[in-house]
Amino acid sequence: MKDGQDGNRKKSRKYPPPARWAWVLIAAVLAGCAGSGRVPELAGGWSDLTQLEAALPGHLDSSQEESALPERPTLQDYLTYAALHNPGLRAAFDDWKAALWKIPQVRSLPDPRFTYAYLVERVETRVGPQRQKFALAQTFPWLSKLELRGDVAVREARARRALYEAAKWKLFEKVKKAYYEYAYLRRAVAVTEENVRLLKHLERAVQTRYAVSLTPYGVLVRLQTELARLEDRLKTLRDLRNPISAALNAALNRSADAPLPWPDPVRLEPLAAKDEEILTWLLEGNPELKALSHRVDKEKAATELARQNYYPDVTVRVEAVDTGQALNPATPDSGKDPVAVGVSLNLPIWWEKYDAGVREARSRRRAAEGSLKEKQNQLSAQLAMVLYNLRDAERRVDLYKNGLIPKAQQALQVSLQDFEADLAGYLDVIDAQRTLLEFELAYERAEADRAQRLAEVERLVGRFLAKAPSRPAATADAAVWKVETPKEARRNEG
């Protein structure tokens, strides 16, 4: 009889009935469903993340980088290239992406806990000996803890995105400033070359007159000295091309000696918006302020989360005991596996710890609010200075373009005509030429300053503001800056 009972026990171990583990399986399925909910408020974020991740390339070797620009790149081409290749911007993007991946982690339930116990000494019961135990437990945080943890992570992800936008606008400002400086250099070289051409024409005329004793030698020496000074200035400007193009290449993450063609002249319309309107744009759209504002919201949610620590977490436990056949097979419920369902709570009795956590969260919130206010004050003051410099540059552009340069051009034209008619000396021509050159270079500098200050304003307000004029810049420059010698004027009239 005993051998038969042992055989029944062995048979039971080899082929356990399916109902024996039903409760354990149901508990596992329920626990899995509870932890697989969708993350709200992320539809736009996930879409933006996918698009940006597809747009940003992986590793590019140097040959690919330097061949990616078109033959005649525009400013927009440079901005696009920089956005796709700058490692600092890519780092900010990955930082934002990492913050997004944090959200589903903190909103998920803790992992279920499975427990197995083998009874070395079996416990004999009426229905049979207990041989081993299986248990599955799942902890459920108190009410809104998971939601608040997700809110904290969502607000941190929004702050990281705003910091990514701030990095993008800083990069665009860097590229634009380098581009505008490069464009200024091109115009400075062109203006100086035009003045060198004019002085060389005068030198030939003076040499001819000196050869027939119509002009003193001192006048020729003075003219040649002025020409040498201007040629040295031209050489200095030409030598600046390599370091200035290297600065633009650095912003593009290209090698310093990568070739860059001369950019088009920079001609932008004046900024029509009022200073008060621009200040409103700053307070509403500056990415750094947005990041700090999201950090304030994050700390508010973190404060509420800290209060939730006063409440216990609930753990649901399901346990099944593997039971063999009873010694008497006729015993009712022989070999039946008992199943137990239990609930346990942690006891948050150390209130000093939780009080300290709430106070810490409140202090962090106040610190975030103070940082936001301080940044608002700093950026408002910075915007005021940038707008002053922008308006000053716009004033200088208008002064030189519509006032001083036309008058200086007329003065030089009259001096050339008077010189050929023996009504003026070469010194008058040289002085008029030098004045026009300085005005032309000052105008080009003012145009570059205006464009660079406008790039700073765009970075501060987080939006594009620059607009090109309605007529081509090259045509306007040719109409204003071209100075004809009297012989050229007569030839053109003929």
Buried (B, 14 or more C-beta within 10 A) or exposed (E): EEEEBEEBBEEBEEEEEEEBBEBBEEBBEBBEEBBEEEBEEBEEBEEBBEEBEEEBEEEBEEEEBBEBBEEEBEBEEBBBBBBBBBEBBBEBBBBBBEBBEBBBEBBBBBEBEEEEEEEEEBEEBEBBBBBBBBBBBBBBBBEBBBBBBBBBBBBBBBBBBBBBBBBBBBBBBBBBBBBBBBBBBBBBBBBBBBBBEBBBBBBEBBEEBBEEEEBBEEBBEBBBEBBEEBBEBBEEBBEBBEEBBBBBBBBBBBEEEBEBEBBBBBBBBBBEBEBEEBBEBBEEBBBBBBBBBBBBBBBBBBBBBBEBBEBBBBBBBBBBBBBBBBBEEEBEEBBBBBBEEEEEEEEBEEEEEBEEBBEEBBEBBEEBBEEBEEBBEEBBEEBEEBBEBBBBBBEBBEBBBEEBBEEBBEBBBBBBBBBBEEEBBBEBBBBBBBBBBEBBBBBBBBBBBBBBBBBBBBBBBBEEBBEEEEEEBEEBBEEBBEBBBBEEBEEEEE
